[in-house]
Amino acid sequence: MKRKEVLIAVIGGCFGALLTMIVGLFSPVGVVAQSQPTDATFGTITCQKITVVDESGNLMGSIFSAEDGGFIGVVGKDGLLKAAMATDEHGGRVEVYKDGNPKAVIGTDEHGGHVEVAGKGSNTVRAAMRSNEYGGSVAVWGKGSDTTRAAMGVTEYGDGAVSTWDKNGYRQ
């Protein structure tokens, strides 16, 4: 008789295991580690770096801390930086890029703030408005020129000044 009871126990155990596997196929346990992207809500996340990638694993953005501030950058589908926000020992800046070159920058420095705009097809500043130790200035550069063409600002004596330069770089 014992043999018959053992045989029934083995068949019953196999049937129970098969039934458990079938039920498991149709009712997941609720915890699936990293099998699919999921949304989550957190109260606080503490970390030194966050990297954002697209579905193919390509870098799309980054947030990280540095010794004297931090950085947030957004990358386009072409892999080039498109926008950035950063802080350093002077304050912070926001930059907008085109073709990998900064085209517009607004930020702070040791004298206050500045706005700079680069020309088409280059990363050379073509116009700038800045605060300085005397007050402020506005400067513009000519096409293809590395020297200032016109500037307006406040002198060290508190007077206003306007200066212009010709195409050869000589002050007018």
C-alpha positions in Angstrom: 0.0 0.0 0.0 2.8 2.3 0.6 3.8 2.1 -3.0 0.4 3.2 -4.1 0.4 6.2 -1.7 3.9 7.3 -2.9 2.7 7.1 -6.5 -0.4 9.1 -5.8 1.8 11.7 -3.9 4.2 12.0 -6.9 1.4 12.4 -9.4 -0.3 14.9 -7.2 2.9 16.9 -6.7 3.5 17.0 -10.5 -0.1 18.1 -11.1 0.2 20.8 -8.4 3.5 22.1 -9.9 2.0 22.2 -13.4 -1.1 24.0 -12.1 1.1 26.6 -10.3 3.1 27.3 -13.5 0.0 27.8 -15.6 -1.5 30.1 -13.0 1.8 32.0 -12.9 1.7 32.6 -16.6 -1.6 34.5 -16.4 -1.3 36.3 -13.1 2.1 38.1 -12.8 3.3 38.8 -9.3 3.5 42.6 -9.8 7.3 43.1 -9.6 9.2 43.1 -12.8 12.7 44.5 -12.5 13.6 46.8 -15.4 11.7 44.8 -18.0 9.8 47.9 -19.2 10.1 51.7 -18.7 7.7 52.7 -15.9 6.7 56.0 -14.4 7.4 56.6 -10.8 6.9 59.3 -8.2 9.5 60.2 -5.7 9.7 62.7 -2.9 13.4 63.4 -3.0 16.2 62.0 -5.1 19.8 62.6 -4.0 22.5 62.0 -6.5 25.6 63.6 -8.2 24.6 62.9 -11.8 21.6 62.1 -13.9 22.0 61.0 -17.6 19.0 61.0 -19.9 19.1 58.7 -22.9 16.6 58.0 -25.7 15.1 54.5 -26.4 18.3 53.6 -28.4 20.6 54.6 -25.5 21.8 57.9 -27.2 22.6 60.7 -24.8 19.9 63.3 -24.8 20.7 65.3 -21.6 22.6 65.4 -18.4 22.4 67.0 -15.0 25.5 66.9 -12.7 27.1 68.7 -9.9 30.6 70.2 -10.0 33.0 71.5 -7.4 31.9 75.1 -7.9 28.3 74.6 -9.2 26.4 72.4 -11.5 25.3 71.8 -15.1 22.2 70.9 -17.0 22.5 70.2 -20.7 20.1 69.1 -23.4 21.4 67.3 -26.5 19.7 67.1 -29.9 19.1 64.0 -32.0 22.3 64.9 -33.9 24.3 64.4 -30.7 25.2 68.1 -30.4 24.5 70.3 -27.3 21.4 72.4 -27.9 21.0 74.2 -24.5 22.8 74.4 -21.3 22.4 76.0 -17.9 25.4 76.1 -15.6 26.7 77.7 -12.4 30.2 78.6 -11.3 31.9 80.9 -8.8 30.5 84.0 -10.5 26.9 83.0 -10.6 25.3 81.3 -13.6 24.6 81.3 -17.3 22.1 80.0 -19.8 23.4 79.1 -23.3 21.6 78.2 -26.5 23.6 76.3 -29.2 23.3 75.8 -32.9 25.5 73.4 -34.8 27.5 72.8 -31.6 28.4 76.4 -31.1 27.0 78.8 -28.5 24.8 81.4 -30.3 23.2 83.2 -27.3 24.4 83.5 -23.7 22.9 85.3 -20.8 24.8 85.1 -17.5 26.5 86.7 -14.6 30.2 87.6 -14.0 32.2 89.5 -11.4 30.6 92.8 -12.4 27.0 91.8 -12.8 25.5 90.4 -15.9 26.0 90.0 -19.7 24.1 89.1 -22.8 26.1 87.9 -25.9 25.0 86.8 -29.3 27.2 85.0 -31.9 27.0 85.4 -35.6 25.6 83.0 -38.2 28.0 80.2 -39.0 30.5 81.0 -36.2 30.9 80.9 -32.5 32.4 84.4 -32.4 30.5 87.0 -30.4 28.9 89.6 -32.8 27.0 91.7 -30.2 27.4 92.0 -26.4 25.8 94.0 -23.6 27.6 93.9 -20.3 27.7 95.5 -16.9 31.2 96.5 -15.8 33.0 98.2 -13.0 31.9 101.6 -14.4 28.3 100.8 -15.3 27.8 99.1 -18.6 28.6 98.8 -22.3 27.2 97.7 -25.6 29.5 96.5 -28.4 29.0 95.1 -31.9 31.4 93.5 -34.3 31.4 93.6 -38.1 30.9 90.6 -40.4 34.2 88.7 -40.5 35.9 91.0 -38.1 37.6 90.2 -34.8 37.8 93.8 -33.8 35.0 95.9 -32.3 33.3 98.1 -34.9 31.1 100.2 -32.6 30.8 100.5 -28.8 28.9 102.6 -26.3 29.5 102.6 -22.6 30.3 104.4 -19.4 33.9 105.5 -18.7 35.8 105.3 -15.5 34.8 109.0 -14.8 31.1 108.3 -15.2 30.8 109.9 -18.6 29.1 108.3 -21.6 31.3 107.3 -24.6 30.6 106.1 -28.2 33.4 104.7 -30.3 33.5 103.4 -33.9 36.2 101.7 -35.9 36.7 101.5 -39.7 37.0 98.2 -41.7 40.8 98.3 -41.2 40.4 98.4 -37.4 41.3 102.1 -37.1 39.4 104.1 -34.5 37.2 106.9 -36.0 
